[in-house]
Amino acid sequence: MKKILFVDDEEGMHQIFRMLLKREAREGLFSVEYFTSASQCLAYAEGSSSLEDLVILTDISMPGMDGFELLERIREKFPQVPVVVISAHESDVYLEKAKRLGAIAYLTKPLEIAELKKLL
């Protein structure tokens, strides 16, 4: 079963994500762990016994460590873990940076449910 690590400092985004993927999570297609900071997510990943089924979805703009720094650190330590960047910024600069750092996708808020489900 896939385990999604969802990182966003806005609690409202956690609630939206839960609602968008309620059926899939209920059917056991994957489980989700929610984090309000990139450092929490990184610590969780570092303590995980299995990274094979891990997928990280991260916001960019967060206090402390931002999503780009999280992406860099994940790539250094766990290059096989797919990372999807989620942002309200529809900027080519952000998109290019995310790709350069190794993100497998860049989604803009508000999230399109069909696109998100296809990715997962």
Backbone as CSV, one residue per row, in Angstrom:
resi,resn,N_x,N_y,N_z,CA_x,CA_y,CA_z,C_x,C_y,C_z
1,MET,0.841,-1.170,0.000,0.000,0.000,0.000,0.897,1.248,0.000
2,LYS,0.552,2.209,-0.843,1.283,3.469,-0.888,1.019,4.268,0.377
3,LYS,2.054,4.971,0.824,1.902,5.884,1.948,2.265,7.270,1.440
4,ILE,1.326,8.187,1.569,1.530,9.557,1.127,1.881,10.405,2.343
5,LEU,2.946,11.186,2.210,3.292,12.162,3.229,2.875,13.525,2.674
6,PHE,1.876,14.142,3.278,1.327,15.405,2.798,1.839,16.518,3.706
7,VAL,2.524,17.503,3.103,3.155,18.569,3.881,2.611,19.922,3.449
8,ASP,1.947,20.596,4.367,1.446,21.949,4.110,1.233,22.598,5.464
9,ASP,1.669,23.829,5.610,1.526,24.501,6.893,0.105,24.991,7.151
10,GLU,-0.771,24.914,6.157,-2.159,25.345,6.318,-3.050,24.140,6.631
11,GLU,-3.640,24.154,7.818,-4.530,23.051,8.217,-5.682,22.885,7.236
12,GLY,-6.148,23.986,6.656,-7.239,23.924,5.691,-6.906,23.037,4.507
13,MET,-5.658,23.051,4.067,-5.237,22.188,2.962,-5.293,20.717,3.369
14,HIS,-5.015,20.420,4.611,-5.112,19.040,5.103,-6.559,18.559,4.993
15,GLN,-7.488,19.416,5.391,-8.908,19.051,5.333,-9.363,18.864,3.886
16,ILE,-8.936,19.750,3.003,-9.294,19.632,1.584,-8.747,18.338,1.012
17,PHE,-7.496,18.022,1.308,-6.866,16.807,0.808,-7.608,15.570,1.316
18,ARG,-7.985,15.585,2.589,-8.752,14.464,3.150,-10.068,14.277,2.398
19,MET,-10.752,15.383,2.114,-12.032,15.306,1.407,-11.848,14.827,-0.027
20,LEU,-10.815,15.308,-0.708,-10.594,14.943,-2.100,-10.324,13.452,-2.263
21,LEU,-9.626,12.874,-1.300,-9.201,11.477,-1.445,-9.837,10.548,-0.424
22,LYS,-10.969,10.953,0.109,-11.644,10.176,1.147,-11.953,8.752,0.678
23,ARG,-12.540,8.616,-0.497,-12.939,7.294,-0.973,-11.733,6.384,-1.180
24,GLU,-10.685,6.883,-1.802,-9.504,6.068,-2.076,-8.827,5.611,-0.782
25,ALA,-8.756,6.519,0.189,-8.157,6.150,1.469,-9.023,5.111,2.184
26,ARG,-10.340,5.288,2.118,-11.263,4.342,2.765,-11.153,2.956,2.130
27,GLU,-10.915,2.918,0.812,-10.792,1.639,0.109,-9.421,1.000,0.302
28,GLY,-8.559,1.651,1.049,-7.255,1.073,1.349,-6.244,1.161,0.216
29,LEU,-6.446,2.066,-0.726,-5.495,2.217,-1.825,-4.202,2.857,-1.344
30,PHE,-4.293,3.669,-0.315,-3.113,4.269,0.287,-3.476,4.831,1.654
31,SER,-2.454,5.139,2.421,-2.658,5.820,3.691,-1.952,7.172,3.606
32,VAL,-2.360,8.089,4.453,-1.802,9.438,4.402,-1.347,9.855,5.794
33,GLU,-0.163,10.419,5.853,0.352,11.048,7.072,0.405,12.544,6.775
34,TYR,-0.066,13.372,7.714,-0.137,14.809,7.515,0.890,15.522,8.387
35,PHE,1.578,16.491,7.775,2.599,17.261,8.480,2.394,18.747,8.211
36,THR,2.650,19.569,9.222,2.524,21.016,9.045,3.876,21.678,8.815
37,SER,4.947,20.891,8.809,6.269,21.452,8.509,7.110,20.434,7.749
38,ALA,8.012,20.958,6.950,8.912,20.107,6.172,9.848,19.322,7.084
39,SER,10.262,19.927,8.191,11.174,19.225,9.097,10.497,18.010,9.734
40,GLN,9.199,18.110,10.043,8.458,16.956,10.573,8.431,15.824,9.554
41,CYS,8.168,16.175,8.305,8.102,15.171,7.244,9.456,14.503,7.042
42,LEU,10.515,15.293,7.021,11.859,14.747,6.835,12.211,13.793,7.970
43,ALA,11.899,14.174,9.193,12.169,13.303,10.345,11.395,11.996,10.222
44,TYR,10.148,12.056,9.776,9.342,10.854,9.580,9.982,9.955,8.520
45,ALA,10.374,10.538,7.395,10.992,9.760,6.316,12.284,9.114,6.793
46,GLU,13.081,9.853,7.543,14.346,9.314,8.049,14.115,8.158,9.010
47,GLY,12.998,8.161,9.708,12.690,7.090,10.652,11.899,5.938,10.057
48,SER,11.529,6.044,8.783,10.736,4.994,8.137,11.574,3.763,7.856
49,SER,10.966,2.624,8.072,11.669,1.376,7.792,11.584,1.009,6.317
50,SER,10.528,1.463,5.631,10.365,1.159,4.219,10.026,2.423,3.448
51,LEU,10.831,2.712,2.432,10.607,3.895,1.608,10.082,3.530,0.227
52,GLU,9.915,2.250,-0.034,9.530,1.785,-1.364,8.183,2.323,-1.823
53,ASP,7.232,2.446,-0.924,5.882,2.866,-1.293,5.562,4.282,-0.840
54,LEU,6.594,5.054,-0.535,6.406,6.407,-0.044,6.301,7.404,-1.193
55,VAL,5.362,8.353,-1.069,5.215,9.470,-2.003,5.045,10.723,-1.154
56,ILE,5.787,11.771,-1.491,5.693,13.021,-0.733,5.031,14.088,-1.589
57,LEU,4.009,14.736,-1.024,3.363,15.896,-1.642,3.652,17.068,-0.728
58,THR,4.329,18.083,-1.253,4.718,19.199,-0.403,4.385,20.554,-0.997
59,ASP,3.972,21.433,-0.126,3.793,22.827,-0.467,5.187,23.452,-0.566
60,ILE,5.287,24.608,-1.209,6.577,25.298,-1.295,6.732,26.282,-0.148
61,SER,5.773,27.187,-0.028,5.889,28.289,0.931,5.463,27.853,2.322
62,MET,6.483,27.600,3.162,6.231,27.224,4.550,7.304,27.875,5.407
63,PRO,6.978,28.195,6.663,8.005,28.770,7.543,9.090,27.748,7.851
64,GLY,10.257,28.238,8.144,11.380,27.339,8.413,11.871,26.739,7.111
65,MET,11.953,25.434,7.057,12.365,24.742,5.835,11.216,24.799,4.828
66,ASP,11.486,25.310,3.631,10.422,25.353,2.631,10.398,24.055,1.818
67,GLY,9.442,23.954,0.907,9.283,22.738,0.117,10.462,22.440,-0.794
68,PHE,11.124,23.482,-1.291,12.295,23.262,-2.138,13.447,22.655,-1.337
69,GLU,13.658,23.160,-0.131,14.720,22.599,0.709,14.391,21.157,1.089
70,LEU,13.118,20.886,1.392,12.705,19.507,1.675,13.000,18.620,0.470
71,LEU,12.642,19.089,-0.711,12.893,18.328,-1.936,14.387,18.039,-2.103
72,GLU,15.228,19.036,-1.874,16.679,18.834,-1.971,17.166,17.773,-0.988
73,ARG,16.704,17.874,0.234,17.147,16.914,1.259,16.650,15.501,0.975
74,ILE,15.420,15.384,0.503,14.892,14.067,0.152,15.708,13.477,-0.992
75,ARG,16.024,14.265,-2.005,16.819,13.785,-3.144,18.199,13.311,-2.694
76,GLU,18.820,14.031,-1.742,20.142,13.646,-1.228,20.086,12.310,-0.498
77,LYS,19.086,12.145,0.353,19.021,10.969,1.219,18.236,9.813,0.619
78,PHE,17.170,10.120,-0.111,16.269,9.091,-0.636,15.920,9.393,-2.098
79,PRO,16.846,9.229,-3.009,16.605,9.623,-4.407,15.462,8.868,-5.082
80,GLN,15.078,7.712,-4.541,14.026,6.912,-5.163,12.617,7.352,-4.773
81,VAL,12.486,8.209,-3.765,11.170,8.618,-3.281,10.602,9.716,-4.188
82,PRO,9.429,9.478,-4.796,8.824,10.502,-5.642,8.295,11.672,-4.810
83,VAL,8.556,12.879,-5.303,8.087,14.088,-4.629,7.279,14.917,-5.618
84,VAL,6.085,15.312,-5.188,5.214,16.178,-5.975,5.140,17.513,-5.245
85,VAL,5.382,18.592,-5.970,5.302,19.925,-5.394,3.914,20.488,-5.664
86,ILE,3.317,21.061,-4.615,2.002,21.684,-4.716,2.161,23.139,-4.292
87,SER,1.676,24.044,-5.125,1.863,25.456,-4.807,0.760,26.318,-5.389
88,ALA,0.548,27.463,-4.758,-0.376,28.452,-5.292,0.318,29.308,-6.352
89,HIS,1.640,29.175,-6.456,2.432,29.953,-7.414,2.388,29.300,-8.794
90,GLU,1.811,29.988,-9.761,1.792,29.495,-11.139,2.960,30.120,-11.897
91,SER,4.137,29.937,-11.371,5.329,30.586,-11.891,6.206,29.591,-12.632
92,ASP,6.660,29.976,-13.817,7.591,29.122,-14.558,8.903,28.962,-13.805
93,VAL,9.291,29.984,-13.053,10.524,29.923,-12.269,10.410,28.833,-11.210
94,TYR,9.276,28.793,-10.508,9.058,27.764,-9.487,8.981,26.378,-10.126
95,LEU,8.268,26.293,-11.229,8.131,25.023,-11.941,9.491,24.488,-12.360
96,GLU,10.301,25.332,-12.949,11.639,24.914,-13.401,12.520,24.511,-12.232
97,LYS,12.444,25.250,-11.140,13.244,24.903,-9.966,12.821,23.549,-9.407
98,ALA,11.519,23.324,-9.336,11.018,22.037,-8.831,11.517,20.895,-9.709
99,LYS,11.462,21.065,-11.026,11.944,20.023,-11.943,13.439,19.808,-11.779
100,ARG,14.183,20.920,-11.695,15.643,20.832,-11.569,16.040,20.088,-10.288
101,LEU,15.252,20.257,-9.235,15.539,19.599,-7.962,15.033,18.155,-7.912
102,GLY,14.284,17.741,-8.934,13.884,16.342,-9.004,12.439,16.031,-8.701
103,ALA,11.567,17.038,-8.666,10.139,16.767,-8.458,9.593,16.013,-9.663
104,ILE,8.698,15.066,-9.416,8.110,14.323,-10.536,6.929,15.062,-11.138
105,ALA,6.380,16.053,-10.368,5.260,16.837,-10.878,5.151,18.125,-10.078
106,TYR,4.455,19.091,-10.675,4.206,20.380,-10.048,2.726,20.691,-10.243
107,LEU,1.974,20.679,-9.151,0.534,20.946,-9.205,0.245,22.299,-8.580
108,THR,-0.708,23.017,-9.162,-1.064,24.304,-8.594,-2.388,24.204,-7.835
109,LYS,-2.483,25.022,-6.795,-3.703,25.116,-6.008,-4.641,26.068,-6.729
110,PRO,-5.929,25.841,-6.709,-6.585,24.704,-6.075,-6.314,23.420,-6.855
111,LEU,-6.200,22.323,-6.136,-5.866,21.041,-6.738,-6.990,20.525,-7.619
112,GLU,-6.624,20.004,-8.766,-7.593,19.341,-9.650,-7.618,17.873,-9.243
113,ILE,-8.755,17.396,-8.775,-8.871,16.042,-8.238,-8.485,14.979,-9.258
114,ALA,-8.883,15.132,-10.508,-8.556,14.129,-11.527,-7.056,14.048,-11.751
115,GLU,-6.402,15.197,-11.791,-4.953,15.225,-12.000,-4.224,14.603,-10.812
116,LEU,-4.682,14.915,-9.630,-4.071,14.372,-8.419,-4.225,12.863,-8.355
117,LYS,-5.420,12.362,-8.618,-5.668,10.914,-8.572,-4.843,10.190,-9.627
118,LYS,-4.713,10.777,-10.808,-3.924,10.178,-11.877,-2.463,10.043,-11.448
119,LEU,-1.948,11.076,-10.807,-0.567,11.061,-10.332,-0.336,9.992,-9.272
120,LEU,-1.287,9.892,-8.352,-1.123,8.943,-7.249,-1.299,7.519,-7.722
